[in-house]
Amino acid sequence: MSSLSPLVRSFVSHFGEMGSRWGINRTVGQIYALIFVSPRPLHAEEIAEQLEFSRSNVSMGLKELQAWRLVRLKHLPGDRREYFEAPTEPWEIFRTLAEERRRREIEPTLSMLRSALMDKPATEEDRIAQERMKGMHDLIELITTWFDDVQRMDTKTLVQLMRMGSKVQKLLELTGKMKVLPGGKSGA
């Protein structure tokens, strides 16, 4: 990484550290960060050289990033190598990550909960467990429906919605549609 500017090196290192907290390995996080800040598409050899990684680690990392749809393959005229670029629009990246997390984590959970809720409880403990699962199912369904609505919004509308923040809470308080829970948390 000695060939990278201090600014880029700091960003790439930080993404490697954060990657492990987000469920991806450090190498993948650093590869993504380098591609994201690059002013042009990069090929695997460049990535390996700049990050001082083995070519096989870079290749595996690129496959994972492609599976997450966070990098795109690009071919340049007259060059047989595969180049990679990342979307630069933060909202596009957020939408992609949210969609992938939903597909990989939320949908299987909803499927399991739906299946569990179709079973007739055999014991009182199962009935209680199923009640709690129903609450979880209903919450996840509500969030998923909200997510679908948000995904259909254009970026400008999303930004406006996000900037509204606590104004929505104040509106709900004024209309009597919101209750404040002990400890300052809100509840509907």
N, C-alpha and C positions, 0 to 999 in steps of 0.2 A: 504494500500500500504506500510505499515511500514515493511513488511517482504521482500520487494524488495530492491535490492542494490541501492545506490544513482544514479548510472549510468542508470539502468533500470527504476527506478522511474522517472528520468528526461525525458527519451525518451518517456515513456508511457504518462506522463503528457503533454508533447509537442504534441504528436499525438492526444490527446484528444482536445487540443486547436485548432490544425490545422484542425481536422475533421470537426468542425463546419464551418470553412471557405471553406471546400471542399464539403459541402452539406451533410455530415453525422453527426450524433449527437456525442457528446463527449464520451459517453459510448462505442459506436461502435469503435471509433478511438482508445480508450484505450485498448479495448479487442484485436483489431487487432495488435496493437503494442506489447502487451504482448506475443501473440502467435508467432509473427514474430521473436522476439529475443529469444524465448525459445529454448533451445538446444534439447528439446524433445516435442512430442505432449502433449497437456494438455486436461483434461476433464473439463466440465463445473463447477464442484464443486471447482476445483483448481483455476480456473479463478475467480470465485466469491469470494473465500477466499483471494486470493492475491490482488485483486483490491478493496475488501471490497464493492462489489456490491451485490444486491439481485440476487438470482438464476434466477428469472423470467427476470430481465434485461439482464443477461448474455445469457439466452436462446434466447431472442428476438434479441440481438446483433449478436449472432452466425448465426441465420437464415438470417439476412441481409447480413452478410459477405459471407455466402454460396451463396446467390442470386447474389452477385457481383463476385462470383467465386474467392474470395480472401483467403478463407480457405477451406481445404479439410477434410472430415470426415475420421477417421481412427479407425479401431478396433484392439485391441491388443489381442493376444491369451490368453485365460483363463480369460478375463476381459469383462464383459457385458457392461461397460460404453462406451460412444462415446468419442473419442479423436479428437482433432483438431490440424492441422498443417497448416502453411502458406508456400507458395513457398519462397525460400530464394534467388533465382536468380532475381536481380532487373529488368532485361530486361523482364523476364516472367511476373512480376508484372505489369510493364509498359504496356506491350502488352494487358494483361487482362483488365486493367483499360481503356485503349484506346478503346478496342473492346466493353466493356460494355457501355461506354459513347456514343459511336457511336450508338449502338443499342437502347439506352434509350433516347438520345437527338437529334442526327443528323438525323437518319432515319425518325422519325416522322416529323421533320421539312422539310426534302426533300419531303416527301409524301404530306404534306400540300402545299408546294410551287408548286409541279407538278400539283396538283389539281387546285390551283388558276390560274396557267398559262394556263390551258386548257379552262377557262371561257372566253367568249367574253366580253371585257370591255364595260360597259353600259354608262359610262361618260368619259370625259376627265381626271377627277381625277382618275378614275379606270385605265385608260390607263397608266398614269404616275406611279401609284402605281404598276401596273403589270410590267412596265419596271424596276422599282427598285427591285421588287421581282425576276425578271429574272436575274439581276446582282447578287443578293444574291444566287440564285439557282446555277448559273454557278460557282461562287466561291466555294460553298460548294461541288459541284460535282467535281471540280478540286482537292480540298483538299482530298476528299474521295478517288479519284483515286490514288493520291499520297500516302495516308495512306495505301491503298491496296498494292501498290508496296513496301512500307517500311515494311509492315507486313510479306511479303514473304522473306525478306532478313534474312540471318542468323545473329546472334548476332555480330560476328566478323566484318562482312561487315557494320552493323549498327554503330558500334563503330568507324570504319574508316571514315564513312560518317560524323558522328558527329564531329570528330576531324578535318575534313577538314574546317569546319566553314567558316571563311572569305576568305579562299583560293578560294572557288567557286566564291565568289563575285569578287575577283580580276581577275579570269579567264574570267568571263563574261564582266568585264570592259575592259580587253585587247582585247577581240573579238568584242567589240562594241555592245554587246547584252544586256547591262544594262545601265540604266540611273539613275542618282542620283537626287532624289527629293529635293526640298528646305527643310532645316531642317535636312539634312543628311540621310533621309530615302531613300531606294532604290526602284526603280520601273522598271518593265519590259517594 
